[in-house]
Amino acid sequence: MSIPTKRLAGLDGLRGIAVSLVVVFHFFPALLPGGFIGVDVFFVISGFLITGLLLVERDGAGRLALGRFWQRRALRLVPPLIPLVLICGTAAWLIGGDVLVGVGWQVLGAAIFGYNWVSIVSSASYFSASAPELFRNLWSLAVEEQFYLVWPVALLGLLLLRNRRLRLALVCALALASALWMALLFQPEDPTRVYYGSDTHSFGLFTGAALALMLHRADLRTGPAIRLLAALGRWRPWLGLGALAGLLDAALWLPDTGAVTYRGGLLAVSLLTAVVIWAAVPGRRFGTALDSRLLRYLGERSYGIYLWHWPLLVLLQAAWPAVRSSPGVPASIGVGVLAGALTLLAAGVSYRWLERPVRSLGVRGSIRRLRDLAYGSNRRLAWLGLAVVAGLLLTTGTTAAIVTAPTSTSAQTEIERGQQALAAAERHAERLARRASRPAKPAAGDRITAVGDSVMLASAAELQARFPGIAIDAAVSRGMGTAPDILAAQEEAGTLRPVVVVGLGTNGPIRWSQLDEIRAVIGPERELVLVDAFADRDWTAGVNDILAEYSARHRRVELADWHDAIAPHTDVLAGDNIHPGPTGGRIYAGTVRAALERLARAPARSELDAYRTPLPDGTAEFRPPLLP
């Protein structure tokens, strides 16, 4: 089978599926936790098409015109990108605030097709939701463009090899090497480096290239691979359908930060995509079914959909902060639907009036056509003049956005304020320790040790004001699993105080056993306050349910209900709708104070009573501790 030069069956439909997965993942992540695999589907399609086109050109002309190839790629990618950056950059400037942070380096990354590496150098995280970048989705465009720059030259070298099987083996080896490099460099705390890196995330592109070499009759007439494909030919539709089902299953279950994803999961997605392409391109039942009217429509406009969907979502969330006043409420669905409608509109306009004309006429031909249209009537000339003025205004707006962009988000500002408060408290404690006069009067906070995440850190100044002398150990991106070791170290050092406050539910799910470990470390004589979480995250509800149930079941444990206390007052939170400002910090401290007051009012119970859980019928269930 050879690769035809005309439209390949099933590829537009597969593009439509891929872009739909990505959009749903970004708009409604709880519905499709693994929808990010749509990008890897795009990578395989791109590697397959580009390699096939290069091979067909070599066969027809006897050589590869690299200059023309790169020019065609630029005409395909650059024109739709320019209005995206100008319109969204200007909109971000008009909205202001956190959405402007880092917009300068983002525009630079888009301009040089190096967004992925600029992000890595800037320590930006693809998986962070606290400060979403306006043009974050352009990282994959950068990976593809870097492949387009290097691969044609490498393919020229491969084509010099007479052994066709060796060519295929080398391309497969490149794919495997990239996947192994991703697995080796994977860091569970934040996989951004391996997700963004062209070196670690090119296996999908090489997988598509290998498939193109396998299906190119001029390069591989015989051999085990081609005989195997021929033998499987009659099962082609069913294998394609099974591979497509596997992709959809991965979109439902593959975790975006899990080790399984980066140590084989994404490689499996690439291989499944290759099977789908192999089954679809002959143009029989399976490929025709994939190219249904809806999927083909989405696939033809998939580039514009992918470009516009993420910036529009970020801008709408920045302009309409009320939608995040309570995590998970239907208003968030409304923003997703509105962003989807605007995305389809923008992608349709881009496809009809920009992508197709430039692709068929080129840049100069498109300009000549506009000039000819303008000379046809005064009305058309007026529209052309209006477009020029709009372009100048958008360029000015985007420039203003870059120049006036703040250096840090409001959340980062509040966290830094907390860090400064802790540093000031340490300096004050050192000054008191150096005094030789009578000891200072104990303050209310001298009995409290607090361990928390960035939410507690942002509230540090207010906690110190409410509880003078409190010892706070808080850090960014900390989870509940870190608490036992932190508290054990303080216990060993003799600095752990009689009351322990733990606020570590923001950054991930928690387990009942982690809370048991905390109680085992602090011992039965200390009191424990658990602060619940307020964040628009999939795990927040589960975290809060566990904390509420645990505090209700255990003696000397109380819940500080930060979630319900701050929910009516989200206007005092930073732009990420998570970290409190000074007023929010006072509310945070107030919830801790209320929990301590409830602990003080609780009647004393015997040691055995600690293992009795009240039941709704008025009786109690006795649960003694398990022996080691």
SVG drawing of the C-alpha trace seen along z (x, -y; Angstrom):
<svg xmlns="http://www.w3.org/2000/svg" viewBox="-32 -55 55 68">
<polyline fill="none" stroke="black" stroke-width="0.4" points="0.0,0.0 1.3,-3.5 0.5,-6.8 -1.8,-8.7 -1.2,-12.3 -4.9,-13.3 -7.0,-13.5 -6.5,-10.5 -9.6,-8.8 -10.3,-9.1 -7.6,-11.6 -10.0,-14.6 -12.3,-12.6 -9.4,-11.5 -8.3,-15.1 -11.9,-16.0 -11.8,-13.4 -8.4,-14.5 -9.3,-18.2 -12.5,-17.3 -10.7,-15.3 -8.3,-18.2 -11.1,-20.8 -13.2,-18.8 -10.2,-18.1 -9.5,-21.8 -13.1,-22.9 -14.4,-20.1 -11.5,-18.1 -13.6,-16.0 -15.5,-14.6 -12.4,-13.5 -9.3,-13.3 -7.1,-11.9 -8.3,-14.1 -4.8,-15.6 -3.9,-12.5 -5.5,-14.3 -2.2,-16.1 -0.3,-12.9 -2.9,-11.8 -2.1,-15.0 1.6,-14.2 1.2,-10.9 -1.0,-12.3 1.6,-15.1 4.6,-12.7 2.7,-10.4 1.5,-13.2 4.8,-15.1 6.9,-12.0 4.5,-10.8 4.5,-14.1 8.3,-14.2 8.5,-10.7 6.0,-11.4 8.0,-14.6 11.2,-12.6 9.7,-10.0 8.2,-12.6 11.0,-15.1 13.9,-12.9 14.9,-15.3 13.5,-17.2 13.0,-21.0 13.5,-21.9 13.0,-25.6 9.6,-25.1 8.7,-22.6 9.4,-25.0 7.6,-27.8 4.5,-25.6 4.7,-24.8 5.0,-28.5 2.0,-29.4 0.0,-26.7 0.9,-27.7 1.8,-31.4 -1.1,-33.3 -3.8,-32.0 -1.4,-32.5 -1.0,-36.3 -4.6,-37.4 -4.8,-35.0 -1.8,-36.7 -3.0,-40.2 -6.7,-39.8 -6.1,-37.8 -3.1,-39.9 -5.2,-43.1 -8.2,-41.4 -5.8,-40.5 -4.6,-44.1 -8.2,-45.3 -9.0,-42.8 -5.7,-43.2 -4.6,-41.4 -3.2,-37.9 -3.9,-37.0 -1.1,-39.4 1.6,-37.7 4.3,-36.3 2.6,-37.4 5.8,-38.9 7.8,-35.6 4.7,-33.8 4.5,-36.0 8.3,-35.5 7.8,-31.8 5.0,-31.9 7.0,-34.1 10.1,-31.8 8.2,-28.5 10.0,-27.7 7.2,-28.1 7.9,-24.7 11.6,-25.5 10.9,-29.1 8.3,-27.7 10.8,-25.1 13.4,-27.8 10.8,-30.1 9.8,-27.2 6.2,-27.4 4.0,-24.3 1.6,-22.9 -0.3,-21.2 -0.7,-24.3 -4.1,-25.9 -3.2,-28.7 -1.9,-31.0 -2.9,-29.6 -0.8,-31.1 -2.8,-32.8 -1.0,-30.9 -0.1,-27.7 -1.5,-25.5 1.2,-26.7 3.7,-24.4 2.6,-21.5 2.8,-23.8 6.4,-24.4 7.2,-20.7 5.8,-20.1 7.5,-23.1 10.9,-22.0 10.2,-18.5 9.4,-20.1 12.7,-22.0 14.9,-19.0 13.1,-15.9 13.4,-16.7 17.2,-17.0 17.4,-13.8 15.1,-12.1 17.5,-13.1 20.3,-11.3 18.1,-8.2 17.2,-8.0 20.9,-7.7 20.8,-4.3 20.0,-1.5 18.8,0.9 15.1,0.0 14.5,2.1 17.4,0.3 15.7,-3.1 12.6,-1.9 14.5,-0.4 16.3,-3.7 13.1,-5.7 11.5,-3.2 14.7,-3.4 14.3,-7.2 10.7,-6.8 11.7,-4.3 14.6,-6.5 12.4,-9.5 9.9,-7.4 12.6,-6.0 14.1,-9.4 10.7,-10.6 10.4,-7.7 13.9,-8.3 13.5,-12.1 9.9,-11.9 9.4,-13.7 6.1,-12.9 6.0,-16.3 5.6,-18.1 6.1,-16.3 6.2,-19.5 9.8,-19.0 9.1,-15.7 5.7,-16.7 7.0,-19.9 10.4,-18.7 10.9,-18.1 13.5,-15.4 11.1,-13.5 7.8,-14.0 8.7,-13.3 7.9,-9.6 4.5,-10.3 5.9,-12.2 8.5,-9.4 5.7,-6.8 3.8,-8.5 7.0,-8.8 7.7,-5.1 4.1,-4.2 4.6,-6.4 7.8,-4.5 6.1,-1.1 3.2,-2.1 5.3,-3.6 5.6,-1.0 8.7,-2.5 10.6,-2.0 9.4,1.3 8.0,3.8 8.6,7.0 9.6,8.2 8.1,9.4 6.4,6.1 4.6,5.7 3.6,9.4 2.2,9.0 0.2,6.0 -1.1,7.8 -2.2,10.8 -4.1,8.5 -5.7,6.7 -9.1,8.4 -9.2,7.5 -8.4,3.9 -11.8,2.3 -12.0,4.3 -8.4,3.6 -9.0,-0.1 -12.2,-0.1 -10.4,1.6 -7.5,-0.8 -10.0,-3.8 -11.8,-2.3 -8.4,-2.0 -7.8,-5.7 -11.1,-6.7 -10.5,-4.5 -7.2,-6.2 -8.9,-9.6 -11.2,-8.5 -8.7,-7.0 -5.1,-8.0 -3.9,-10.4 -2.2,-13.6 0.5,-13.4 0.7,-9.7 3.8,-7.6 1.9,-5.2 1.3,-8.0 4.9,-8.9 6.4,-5.5 4.6,-3.8 1.1,-5.3 1.7,-8.0 3.7,-5.6 0.8,-3.2 -1.5,-6.0 0.9,-6.8 0.9,-3.1 -2.9,-2.9 -3.2,-6.0 -0.9,-4.5 -3.2,-1.4 -6.2,-3.7 -4.5,-5.5 -3.4,-2.3 -7.0,-1.0 -8.5,-4.2 -6.4,-5.5 -7.4,-2.9 -10.8,-4.6 -13.0,-1.6 -15.7,-1.3 -13.7,-2.3 -12.1,-5.4 -15.4,-6.5 -17.1,-6.1 -14.5,-8.2 -15.0,-10.9 -18.6,-11.6 -19.9,-15.0 -19.4,-16.4 -16.0,-14.9 -14.8,-16.0 -16.0,-19.5 -14.2,-19.6 -11.1,-18.1 -10.8,-20.6 -10.9,-23.4 -9.0,-21.6 -6.0,-23.9 -8.1,-27.0 -10.1,-25.2 -6.9,-24.2 -5.4,-27.6 -8.4,-29.6 -10.0,-27.3 -7.5,-27.8 -6.9,-31.6 -10.7,-32.2 -11.3,-30.0 -8.6,-31.9 -9.9,-35.3 -13.5,-34.4 -12.5,-33.1 -10.4,-36.3 -13.2,-38.6 -16.0,-36.7 -14.4,-35.7 -17.8,-35.2 -18.1,-31.8 -15.5,-30.4 -17.2,-31.7 -18.1,-28.2 -16.2,-25.3 -18.2,-23.1 -21.3,-25.2 -23.2,-25.2 -21.8,-28.7 -18.6,-27.0 -20.4,-24.9 -21.8,-28.1 -18.3,-29.5 -17.2,-26.3 -20.2,-26.3 -19.6,-30.0 -15.9,-29.4 -16.8,-26.5 -19.2,-28.6 -16.7,-31.4 -14.0,-28.9 -16.1,-27.4 -16.9,-30.9 -13.2,-32.1 -12.0,-28.8 -14.7,-29.0 -13.8,-32.6 -10.1,-31.7 -10.6,-28.7 -12.9,-30.5 -11.2,-33.9 -7.5,-33.2 -6.4,-29.6 -7.9,-28.5 -7.1,-31.6 -3.5,-31.7 -3.1,-28.0 -4.4,-28.2 -3.1,-31.7 -0.1,-32.2 0.5,-35.4 1.2,-37.6 -1.7,-36.2 -4.0,-36.8 -2.8,-40.4 -3.4,-40.9 -6.9,-39.5 -7.7,-41.9 -6.3,-44.8 -8.4,-43.8 -11.5,-43.5 -10.8,-46.9 -10.7,-48.6 -14.0,-47.1 -16.1,-49.4 -15.9,-52.2 -17.6,-49.9 -14.9,-47.2 -12.2,-49.9 -13.8,-51.1 -13.8,-47.6 -10.2,-47.2 -9.3,-50.5 -11.2,-49.4 -9.2,-46.1 -5.9,-48.1 -7.0,-50.3 -8.1,-47.3 -4.7,-45.7 -2.9,-48.8 -5.1,-49.0 -4.6,-45.3 -0.8,-45.6 -0.8,-48.6 -2.9,-46.7 -0.7,-43.7 2.4,-45.8 0.7,-47.6 -0.1,-44.2 3.6,-43.2 4.9,-46.5 2.4,-46.8 2.3,-43.1 2.8,-42.5 5.8,-40.3 3.8,-38.1 0.2,-37.0 -2.0,-38.1 -1.7,-34.7 2.1,-34.9 1.9,-38.3 -0.1,-37.0 2.2,-34.0 5.2,-36.3 3.4,-38.5 3.0,-35.3 6.7,-34.4 7.7,-37.9 5.5,-37.6 7.1,-34.4 10.6,-35.8 9.7,-38.8 8.4,-36.5 11.7,-34.6 13.7,-37.8 11.5,-39.0 11.9,-35.6 15.7,-35.9 15.7,-39.4 13.6,-38.2 16.0,-35.2 19.0,-37.6 17.4,-39.7 18.8,-39.0 15.9,-40.6 12.9,-38.7 11.1,-36.2 8.3,-37.5 4.7,-36.7 3.5,-33.6 1.2,-34.5 -1.9,-32.6 -0.1,-31.2 2.8,-29.8 0.8,-26.5 0.1,-26.1 2.1,-24.5 0.7,-25.0 1.7,-23.0 0.2,-23.9 0.4,-24.6 0.4,-27.9 -3.1,-28.8 -1.9,-28.8 1.3,-30.6 -0.8,-33.4 -2.7,-33.7 0.4,-33.6 0.3,-37.3 -3.3,-37.1 -2.6,-33.8 0.2,-35.6 -2.0,-38.5 -4.8,-36.3 -2.4,-33.9 0.8,-35.7 3.7,-33.4 2.3,-30.7 4.8,-28.5 4.0,-28.2 5.6,-25.8 3.9,-26.3 5.1,-25.9 3.9,-26.0 2.5,-22.8 2.7,-20.7 0.3,-17.8 -1.1,-15.9 1.5,-13.1 4.3,-15.4 2.7,-16.2 3.8,-13.0 7.5,-13.5 7.4,-17.3 5.6,-16.7 7.9,-13.8 10.9,-16.0 9.5,-18.7 8.6,-16.1 12.2,-14.7 13.5,-18.3 11.2,-19.0 9.5,-21.9 6.1,-20.3 3.5,-22.2 0.3,-21.0 -2.1,-22.1 -1.4,-21.1 -3.1,-22.8 -2.9,-21.0 -4.0,-22.7 -2.9,-20.5 -5.9,-19.6 -5.5,-22.0 -3.0,-20.2 -4.3,-16.7 -6.4,-13.8 -5.8,-12.6 -6.2,-9.2 -7.6,-8.3 -4.4,-6.5 -2.4,-9.8 -4.6,-11.4 -4.0,-8.3 -0.2,-8.7 -0.5,-12.4 -2.3,-11.4 0.2,-8.7 3.0,-11.2 1.5,-13.9 0.2,-11.4 -3.1,-11.2 -2.5,-14.2 -2.2,-16.8 -5.2,-18.5 -5.5,-18.5 -7.3,-21.0 -7.8,-20.0 -8.4,-22.9 -10.5,-21.8 -9.9,-23.1 -11.5,-25.6 -10.3,-25.1 -11.9,-24.4 -10.3,-20.9 -11.7,-17.5 -10.5,-16.2 -11.7,-19.0 -15.1,-17.5 -13.5,-14.2 -10.8,-15.8 -13.4,-17.8 -15.6,-14.8 -12.7,-12.8 -11.6,-15.7 -15.2,-16.2 -15.8,-12.6 -12.4,-12.1 -12.8,-15.1 -16.3,-13.9 -15.1,-10.4 -12.0,-11.2 -11.4,-12.7 -9.3,-15.9 -9.8,-16.5 -11.8,-19.4 -12.5,-20.7 -11.8,-24.3 -14.3,-24.9 -12.4,-27.2 -14.5,-26.1 -17.8,-27.2 -16.4,-30.3 -14.8,-31.7 -17.4,-30.5 -19.6,-33.7 -16.5,-36.0 -14.5,-34.9 -13.9,-38.6 -11.2,-38.6 -9.3,-35.9 -6.5,-36.3 -7.1,-35.9 -6.7,-32.1 -9.7,-32.0 -7.7,-30.0 -5.2,-32.1 -6.5,-34.7 -5.6,-38.3 -5.5,-40.1 -9.3,-40.0 -9.4,-36.3 -6.5,-35.6 -8.5,-36.9 -11.4,-34.6 -8.9,-31.7 -7.6,-32.6 -11.1,-32.9 -12.0,-29.4 -9.0,-28.1 -10.0,-30.1 -13.6,-28.8 -12.3,-25.2 -10.1,-25.8 -13.0,-27.2 -15.1,-24.1 -12.2,-21.9 -12.1,-23.9 -15.9,-23.5 -15.8,-19.7 -16.5,-17.6 -13.6,-15.5 -13.9,-11.8 -12.0,-8.8 -9.4,-7.1 -11.8,-4.3 -14.4,-6.9 -12.0,-8.0 -12.8,-4.8 -16.6,-5.2 -18.3,-6.6 -21.8,-8.0 -24.5,-6.5 -27.7,-8.1 -29.9,-6.0 -28.2,-7.3 -26.0,-4.4 -22.2,-4.2 -20.0,-1.9 -16.8,-0.8 -13.7,-0.7 -10.5,0.2 -7.2,-0.7 -5.6,2.1 -2.5,3.6 0.7,3.5"/>
</svg>
